[in-house]
Amino acid sequence: MKPKTTDHLQRPPSSLHLIGITGGIASGKSYVCAQLEQAGHTVFYCDSEAKHIIRTDPEVRRQLSQLVGSDLYDAQGQLVKSKLAAWLCKGKAHAAQVDAIVHPRVAEAFARRVAHHWEGGLPARHKEDDLPARHREPLLSPPFPRKQLDSLQQLITLPPQRVLFMECALLFESGFDRLVDSSLLIHVSAQTQLQRLMARDHISESKAQEWIALQFSEQQKLELADYVLDND
């Protein structure tokens, strides 16, 4: 069941095929997205957009200051990251309050990116209604049942003008899977994930396990994802 704060989320209108990329921490999402961008694809990064919104959106800043405290932004108007982190660490209920403020703005930003990509990806003479319905012409075929992708090349060779990717670490946890047509899980084994995270962030095994536990389990994500790409 999706959080109530995201019940309003709906897929942006477009005949593009929207693919949400997710995966556990240190699974290799950034590598996959970098390869896609090098091949000419557009990737919308939810985390980067959320950080930008928190720093710059006046209404979001006002609401967060009311929620967290007037000292969330310093005298120069800069976000005090430690203050926000302390609030989020108080528990899921506190994080959900921040999400309720920020997530709708991220969804709006994604919708704008979809509209921009759609308008720029096809000649002006084309109209959305003239194109085949998405369910009649899937880009990843067949879309169901769940499919194990053989390689990243299957994504890279998709036509960039007809597809747009969203990178979202908490795709299922946030309910943002409602905004896309297909979800792709970058999958690694628990041991690989643990080793990569410890090496990447120079943290202990216990701290790494603590961070991993903040997300859905890998089994949960495997059950929810439409496609799986093994990145072990």
C-alpha positions as CSV (number, residue, x, y, z in Angstrom):
1,M,0.0,0.0,0.0
2,K,1.3,3.4,-1.0
3,P,1.7,6.2,1.6
4,K,-1.4,8.4,1.8
5,T,0.7,11.5,1.1
6,T,1.3,10.2,-2.5
7,D,-2.3,9.0,-3.2
8,H,-2.7,12.0,-5.6
9,L,0.3,11.1,-7.8
10,Q,-0.6,10.4,-11.4
11,R,1.5,9.7,-14.5
12,P,2.1,12.8,-16.6
13,P,0.2,12.8,-19.9
14,S,2.4,11.9,-22.8
15,S,3.0,9.1,-25.3
16,L,6.6,8.8,-24.1
17,H,7.5,5.6,-22.4
18,L,8.5,6.6,-18.8
19,I,10.9,4.2,-17.0
20,G,11.7,4.5,-13.3
21,I,15.1,3.3,-12.3
22,T,15.6,2.2,-8.7
23,G,17.8,0.0,-6.6
24,G,19.3,-0.3,-3.1
25,I,22.0,2.0,-2.0
26,A,25.3,1.1,-3.8
27,S,23.6,-1.0,-6.4
28,G,25.0,1.0,-9.3
29,K,22.1,3.2,-10.3
30,S,24.4,6.2,-11.0
31,Y,26.6,4.1,-13.3
32,V,23.6,2.8,-15.2
33,C,22.2,6.4,-15.6
34,A,25.5,7.7,-16.7
35,Q,25.7,5.1,-19.4
36,L,22.2,6.0,-20.6
37,E,23.1,9.8,-20.7
38,Q,26.2,9.1,-22.6
39,A,24.0,7.3,-25.2
40,G,21.8,10.4,-25.5
41,H,19.0,9.5,-23.1
42,T,17.4,12.0,-20.7
43,V,17.4,11.0,-17.0
44,F,15.5,12.9,-14.4
45,Y,17.1,12.6,-10.9
46,C,14.5,12.8,-8.1
47,D,17.1,13.2,-5.3
48,S,18.9,16.1,-7.0
49,E,15.6,17.8,-7.9
50,A,14.4,17.4,-4.3
51,K,17.6,19.0,-3.0
52,H,17.3,21.9,-5.5
53,I,13.6,22.5,-4.5
54,I,14.5,22.5,-0.7
55,R,17.2,25.1,-1.4
56,T,15.4,27.4,-3.7
57,D,11.6,27.1,-3.7
58,P,10.2,29.9,-1.5
59,E,6.9,28.1,-0.6
60,V,8.8,24.9,0.3
61,R,11.3,26.9,2.3
62,R,8.4,28.6,4.2
63,Q,6.6,25.3,4.9
64,L,9.8,23.5,6.0
65,S,10.8,26.3,8.3
66,Q,7.3,26.2,9.9
67,L,7.7,22.4,10.3
68,V,11.4,22.1,11.4
69,G,12.1,25.4,12.9
70,S,12.9,29.0,11.9
71,D,16.7,28.2,12.0
72,L,16.5,25.6,9.2
73,Y,18.0,28.3,6.9
74,D,20.8,30.5,8.1
75,A,21.0,34.3,7.9
76,Q,22.2,34.1,4.3
77,G,19.3,31.9,3.3
78,Q,21.3,28.7,3.1
79,L,19.9,25.4,4.2
80,V,21.4,24.1,7.4
81,K,21.7,20.5,6.4
82,S,22.4,19.2,9.9
83,K,19.1,20.7,11.1
84,L,17.1,18.9,8.4
85,A,19.1,15.7,9.0
86,A,18.3,15.8,12.7
87,W,14.6,16.2,12.0
88,L,14.6,13.3,9.5
89,C,16.5,11.1,12.0
90,K,13.6,11.4,14.5
91,G,11.7,8.7,12.7
92,K,9.5,7.8,9.7
93,A,6.7,10.1,10.8
94,H,9.0,13.1,10.7
95,A,10.4,12.1,7.4
96,A,6.9,11.7,6.0
97,Q,6.0,15.3,7.0
98,V,9.0,16.5,4.9
99,D,8.1,14.2,2.0
100,A,4.5,15.6,2.0
101,I,5.9,19.1,1.3
102,V,8.7,18.2,-1.1
103,H,7.4,15.2,-3.1
104,P,4.5,17.0,-4.9
105,R,7.0,19.6,-6.1
106,V,9.3,16.9,-7.4
107,A,6.4,15.3,-9.2
108,E,5.5,18.6,-10.8
109,A,9.1,19.1,-11.9
110,F,9.1,15.6,-13.5
111,A,5.8,16.4,-15.3
112,R,7.5,19.5,-16.7
113,R,10.5,17.5,-17.9
114,V,8.2,15.0,-19.5
115,A,6.3,17.8,-21.4
116,H,9.5,19.4,-22.5
117,H,11.0,16.2,-23.7
118,W,7.8,15.2,-25.5
119,E,7.5,18.5,-27.3
120,G,11.2,18.5,-28.3
121,G,11.4,14.9,-29.3
122,L,9.0,14.8,-32.2
123,P,8.3,17.1,-35.2
124,A,5.6,19.7,-34.6
125,R,3.2,18.0,-37.1
126,H,2.9,15.0,-34.8
127,K,0.1,14.9,-32.3
128,E,0.0,12.6,-29.3
129,D,-3.4,11.2,-30.4
130,D,-1.8,10.2,-33.8
131,L,0.7,7.9,-32.2
132,P,0.0,4.3,-31.3
133,A,-1.3,3.7,-27.8
134,R,1.6,2.9,-25.4
135,H,0.1,-0.5,-24.4
136,R,-0.1,-1.4,-28.1
137,E,3.5,-0.6,-28.8
138,P,5.6,-1.3,-25.7
139,L,9.3,-0.3,-25.9
140,L,10.3,-3.1,-23.6
141,S,8.5,-6.1,-25.0
142,P,6.8,-7.9,-23.5
143,P,6.2,-5.6,-20.5
144,F,4.5,-8.4,-18.4
145,P,5.1,-10.7,-16.8
146,R,8.3,-9.4,-15.1
147,K,11.3,-9.7,-17.3
148,Q,15.0,-10.1,-16.6
149,L,17.0,-7.8,-18.9
150,D,20.0,-9.5,-20.4
151,S,22.1,-6.4,-20.5
152,L,22.2,-2.6,-20.2
153,Q,22.4,-2.5,-24.0
154,Q,18.7,-3.3,-24.1
155,L,18.0,0.1,-22.5
156,I,20.7,2.1,-24.3
157,T,19.3,1.1,-27.7
158,L,15.8,2.4,-27.0
159,P,15.0,5.5,-29.1
160,P,15.8,8.5,-26.9
161,Q,13.0,10.6,-28.5
162,R,10.4,8.1,-27.2
163,V,11.6,7.3,-23.8
164,L,12.5,9.2,-20.6
165,F,14.1,7.8,-17.5
166,M,13.5,8.7,-13.9
167,E,16.2,7.8,-11.3
168,C,14.6,7.4,-7.9
169,A,16.2,5.5,-5.0
170,L,12.9,5.3,-3.1
171,L,10.7,4.7,-6.2
172,F,8.3,2.3,-4.4
173,E,8.6,3.7,-0.9
174,S,7.6,7.2,-2.2
175,G,4.9,6.0,-4.5
176,F,6.7,7.6,-7.5
177,D,6.3,4.3,-9.4
178,R,2.8,5.7,-10.2
179,L,4.4,8.4,-12.3
180,V,6.0,5.9,-14.7
181,D,5.0,3.2,-17.1
182,S,7.7,0.6,-16.1
183,S,9.9,0.2,-13.2
184,L,13.5,-1.2,-13.5
185,L,15.3,-2.5,-10.5
186,I,19.1,-2.5,-10.5
187,H,19.7,-5.7,-8.5
188,V,22.8,-6.8,-6.6
189,S,23.3,-9.5,-4.0
190,A,23.2,-8.6,-0.3
191,Q,26.9,-9.3,0.0
192,T,27.9,-7.3,-3.0
193,Q,25.8,-4.3,-1.8
194,L,27.4,-4.5,1.6
195,Q,30.9,-4.6,0.3
196,R,30.4,-1.8,-2.2
197,L,28.8,0.5,0.4
198,M,31.5,-0.1,3.0
199,A,34.2,0.6,0.4
200,R,32.5,3.6,-1.2
201,D,31.6,5.5,2.0
202,H,34.3,4.1,4.3
203,I,31.9,2.9,6.9
204,S,31.6,-0.1,9.2
205,E,29.6,-3.1,8.4
206,S,27.1,-2.3,11.2
207,K,26.6,1.3,9.8
208,A,26.2,0.0,6.3
209,Q,23.6,-2.5,7.4
210,E,21.8,0.3,9.2
211,W,21.6,2.4,6.0
212,I,20.5,-0.5,4.0
213,A,17.6,-1.2,6.4
214,L,16.2,2.2,5.8
215,Q,14.9,1.1,2.3
216,F,12.6,-1.7,1.3
217,S,14.2,-5.1,1.3
218,E,15.6,-6.4,-1.9
219,Q,13.0,-9.1,-2.0
220,Q,10.2,-6.5,-1.7
221,K,11.7,-4.5,-4.6
222,L,12.1,-7.7,-6.7
223,E,8.4,-8.4,-6.2
224,L,7.4,-4.9,-7.2
225,A,9.7,-4.2,-10.2
226,D,8.6,-4.8,-13.8
227,Y,12.1,-5.4,-15.0
228,V,15.3,-6.4,-13.3
229,L,18.9,-5.7,-14.4
230,D,21.6,-7.7,-12.6
231,N,24.5,-5.5,-11.7
232,D,26.4,-7.9,-9.4
